Amino acid sequence: MNPWIHRTRKEFPGLYQTMHWLSAGAARAAGQYREELLGRIFDQQGAKAGWAFAGTKLFAHGISPGCALCGQGKWSCLFINGICNAGCFYCPAPQTEPGVPVTSSVEFNRPRDYADYVNRFDIQGVGFSGGEPLMTADRVVAFLKALGEQVKSPLHTWMYTNGILASSDRLKALRDNGLKEIRFDLSAVGYHLGSLKKAVGIIPIVTVEIPAIPEDLEKTKPLLKVLADSGVNFLNLHQIRCTPFNTPKLISRGYTFIHGPGTAVLETELTALALVLHALEEQIPLPVNYCSFTYRNQFQKAAARQRSGRMVATPWEDITQPGYIRTMEFCGDPGLIRTLCDGFAEKGKKETDWHVSEKRDRVAVSQRLWPHGDLAGLTLKLTYNAAGLRSSASLRYPHTVVSLNPDKDVVIERDNRHPGIMLREGQIPAFAQTFLGQDMGPASQAQPLPEDMEARIRNFEAFCPGLSPYI
């Protein structure tokens, strides 16, 4: 059984059999239609379409500063509350509890603690989400004020809202306390522009961020030019994802569901691509980007791992693209290990870039040392860990306490994701070339990596490129 199907059955017990899953024949047809849309997008004369972030984010004309920081892993999403005054069918959670501000499962009751967290973890962008942030507008202002007063480096801040409670006075208060960008979910208010128009000219960057709702396609197409003419700076279209909370409503709309790392809606992706194509065909200058589920699932999770991983990785460990802590250990006879380390030292390498085991039969090395040293007769062991931020230690994994200030600590835990992938001497050059970009030159004993081994390593070393396959 496809592992994604097994996971989905567990996630949606009682619902799985009533969900309309994409069949093999329909998947082929949908894939052909997607390729047709993409072909037309990139065939537009003078079109400024492109791909960002391993080909998972399609855009026309550009993306907002907040989206760029998101893809680069340099942002934090602060869920300022858990309550909302709209009832969107696609909302992933009930949104009925006011709650306290939280990010990565850590609560921040005091704005100054969160500002210290932003400083400590070198965060360059903060997005305020909810719930509906304007239902606790004073709380948003308090956090903005603390960020403005305490954060050392320039910070891009933005806020998501349905706009129902947006007033000129509230918008000016947000701007005066440092809000740089505001994102309106117009689909929550029937695409009415009243609140959005209030923000234009007050908040420096006005963005519309909506799910690409299939049944609203013909309503949304003419909206694009209206948004451009109204002074909107960016349009973000995102793919509807499924949760146990919203799935019954999605089923009632007759959507087709796709298996994958997370369950998503087929028609919403095709709708987003059709809207990007419409903007280009009609020469609407509004920058539009498609925020696919495969982008969010990979890059936003990688960002969280990278932030925490940098705090706990040793000097002889590396952080991979998807944010895993990689440990590379060369294993073999102690004499060979000693010769390898002597070679590092002779070349003037820092001793902190490697670490010898107590038995002297293993040495962990940083990628910075590659390919210095003679690897003949050695094997390579790859271990991967994921670092996660916690409010307190679960005591299931090794952890490090990180102090934000005298009154606030957070915990980073290292969760071992693979106990060890062993590469023989002849397989090491293939690994180095494929994943480290290091050419070790001709080797008579060089061997390609077995397909299943390369796939396992790739899960930890690289993003899965492109849009998700239809299965």
Beta strands, then each sheet from edge to edge (+ up, - down):
strand 1: 20-21
strand 2: 49-52
strand 3: 57-60
strand 4: 75-79
strand 5: 82-83
strand 6: 96-97
strand 7: 102-103
strand 8: 106-107
strand 9: 125-129
strand 10: 156-161
strand 11: 181-184
strand 12: 205-211
strand 13: 234-238
strand 14: 256-258
strand 15: 264-265
strand 16: 288-291
strand 17: 318-319
strand 18: 325-331
strand 19: 354-356
strand 20: 362-365
strand 21: 379-390
strand 22: 399-405
strand 23: 408-423
sheet 1: 1+ 14+ 15-
sheet 2: 2+ 3- 16+ 13+ 12+ 11+ 10+ 9+ 4+
sheet 3: 5+ 6-
sheet 4: 7+ 8-
sheet 5: 17+ 18- 20+ 19-
sheet 6: 17+ 18- 21+ 23- 22+
end
